Amino acid sequence: MSKLTSSTWFKQSIRLLHHELRKGELTIVFLAIVLAVATVFSLTGFSDQVKQALTTNSVNTLAADRVLRTSTLIPEEIKAETERYGFDFAQKVQLKSMVFSSDNMLLTDLDIVTSEYPLRGDLLISKSSDLQNPIAVKSPAVGEVWVDQGVLGRMDTAIGEQVDIGVASFTIAGVIVNIPDRSFASVFSNPTIIMNIADLDKTELIQPGSRVFYKYLFAGDNDDLIEFGEWVKPKLNESQDWVDVKSSQSRIGRTLDTAEKFLSLASMLGIVLAAIAVAVASRRYGQRHKPTVAVFKALGATNKHIQKVYVLHWSLLSVISILTGLLVGYGLLQLGAMGIEKYLSLTSSSLTLRPFTIAVVTGLICAVAFAIHPISKLIATSPIAVIKGFEEKSSSKLNVYQTIPLLALFLLLYIFSNDLVMSASLLFGGIVVSIILLFVGKFLMGLGRTAGTKAGKSMHLAFANLKRRANENSVQLVSFTLAIQLLLLITVMKSSILSEWQQQMPEGTPNHYLINITNEEVPKIADFAAENDIQTQGFFQVFRGRLSAINGEATVKVDKKSDKADEEATEGRRGVGRELSLTWQEELSPLTEVVKGQWWDIGDETPQVSVEEDIAERLAIELGDQLTFTIGSDEFTVPVTSIRDVNWQSRQLNFYMIFNKSTFSEIDSTSISAWRVAEETKPLMFDFLSQYPSISIIDIDAIMKQLTNMIDQMSIAIELILVLVVLAGSLVLVAQVQASMEERERELAILRTLGAKGSLLRNSVLFEFVALGAIAGLMASIAMEIAVFFLQTQVFDMDFSLHFEFWLIGITAGAAFVGIIGMLSCWRLLNLSSVTLIRRTM
């Protein structure tokens, strides 16, 4: 036999693989590894392409891939390096200037651009004042300018007419519809006029001491830009910034960062589900092949011979499965791209080697790490097991074979995400759930046995089966629970993230800000808004002032980049270092909460101030502190009576420092208001406000549309990835049900022989799976809350909230889902005749 063993193991392994593939005996193992590879490949590739597309769309809001912002001209060596890399390059000069037309004048923001601007995104211009039929353009022609719509009404001019900027005259050639890099921070800016940089010198606007800002725009290969950025950053001073889309505009950056984390989370959940499927299938594989190994050994085969046969057998199966998984994953990836094409085009996003590499590595690690325990136990099967049977003794001790899959899973998660916290949270949550379920599952199934004795025969038989197979069902329960937990987790996190995005821009969010409204103009402006159903937040008087002392101690400016050094070098309390917009209010604003102290009563004559929570913490301001403010030549001191928590993301008007009315009773001011203006009302509003040339209007609709469009794209991407994860979870459940089919065949054969009716058996199987699914749903809901707590608080930097509505969904869906899949998986078996069942179990 030793000669036979040494010369025929290869042929035996090939014959065994061919035989089992032809008979379908390896279907579950094959599908499990295919599932692992396809899930990881499709989710990784899809999420990578979606992230690329989202980033591409996001850089459109930057008008470039990278931007160098500076208050001075850049050195020639930087320009030379730019040419060496071959980047696309554009320049924008920004400054403020008065613009004149006949007897009208207006303070504007000038964007003076080169002919290459923009490098990314669309600069949209309309040739009509009603903004119809916008076209994408580059810079204006020499001698022409494009203006914001508000300029026309407020200066009583029109397209084709002349405006004077500096000492030069220009023709208005169009109205600005969209500027791709219009800043989210430009709420209090002036109307914009775009000019060609070739016209800058003849305006003579730039003089010694002029306040000018420069933007140098770069577009090109991302790796080259990263390398160039590392080279250029050390050469920048404190007034210069090298920015990308995440650092340039906080709202887009936060939204994009959150979306990327969620897409990564979804893909990681796919890896966990795939690993569970492989673990379940490999366990069944090992149990089913024990009789074959026992016979081999009874005929004289050595452990080495068996090892070679099954290592080759498993290796070939793994290779076939991985290749098939790559093809299936690519198909799923294309379906996902087709499904999202209407909302987010992936044509500009290339498929890199990363999905292939991660998918293949995942398949190999799963095939080895999650199969090493059952394969090693299979090879160690004793020949006498043919006589004694193949009862498997379970061990509650954690051994090396159990730690290998855990380490492999953590390695996969970390390699994929490069996020230690997220990887550890998912793995730790899964381990905790598994341990709890092994104990709680048996307990609940024991209670079910007691309840089943008081129910009908089918229910009684179902709970008896649950109790009798408590160990096996506990393993199934862990798998079911993890699958349901992951589906609940991704649903809840999707809901939480989208809800947070929507809360940042709730219904009625202002899209226009009006500033510099005189006290005499407020009643007329308010009447106009009321007559035309324009939503407003009221009118706030604004005073420009400086926090000059805290508790009598003069404040000093501290550089954020070197707080400690400056504090040691200067004496005095830390201050804001700039003027603040101050206002008074009688009533607390919506979306604002007093966290310390108490808001004043209406009509309270005692001067007092309420401070925003973050700035109070930064300046170490407490209740009762005396704050001294300077407004022009006036100086006054007021006590701090409350500290407020403010939702700055809501776009509602709010302020760091708010006073009661009596504080500013003798100080002149102008007012500010935030409006929500419908599209059809805008022309009427601009026409009316043209009567008040001192009022500045800030239209942020274009910025909001960019963000809303991005959020919509992310929502669709998340929903499609959720579909893929649901599919992966479904296949895990099918694999788990199939793992217990042999034992169910033996049970049904015995019950049929004893005369049990088909309806009794069908109902008992249905009740068994429904009960198992309901228990899994309950435990999944609890586990989901634990995982959500860690993810919301540690990963996504969100406030934790309970989701009891999803508990009902988890229990109901678990019962229905597992019940239906269990019945479909067992349906053919339940319809077999008694004779056939007996023959199959012999």
Secondary structure, DSSP 8 states (H G I E B T S, - for coil): -HHHHHHHHHHHHHHHHHHHHHHTTTHHHHHHHHHHHHHHHHHHHHHHHHHHHHHHHHHTTTTSSEEEEESS---HHHHHHHHHHT-EEEEEEEEEEEEEETTEEEEEEEEEE-TT--SSS-EEEESSTT--S-EEE-S--TTEEEE-HHHHHHTT--TT-EEEETTEEEEEEEEEEE-TT--TT-TT---EEEEEGGGHHHHT---TT---EEEEEEES-HHHHHHHHHHHGGG--TT-EEE-HHHH-HHHHHHHHHHHHHHHHHHHHHHHHHHHHHHHHHHHHHHHTHHHHHHHHHTT--HHHHHHHHHHHHHHHHHHHHHHHHHHHHHHHHHHHHHHTTTS--TTS---HHHHHHHHHHHHHHHHHTTHHHHHHHHT--TTHHHH--------S--HHHHHHHHHHHHHHHHHH--HHHHHHHHHHHHHHHHHHHHHHHHHHHHHHHHHTTS-HHHHHHHHHHHHTHHHHHHHHHHHHHHHHHHHHHHHHHHHHHHHHHHHS-TT---EEEEEE-TTTHHHHHHHHHHTT-EEEEEEEEEEEEEEEETTEEEE---GGGHHHHHHHS-SEE---S-EEEEE-SS--TTEEEEEE----TT--S--EEEEHHHHHHTT--TT-EEEEEETTEEEEEEEEEEEEE-GGG-----SEEE-GGGGTT---EEEEEEE--GGGHHHHHHHHTT-TT-EEEE-HHHHHHHHHHHHHHHHHHHHHHHHHHHHHHHHHHHHHHTTHHHHHHHHHHHHHTT--HHHHHHHHHHHHHHHHHHHHHHHHHHHHHHHHHIIIIIS-------HHHHHHHHHHHHHHHHHHHHHHHHHHHTS-HHHHHHHH-
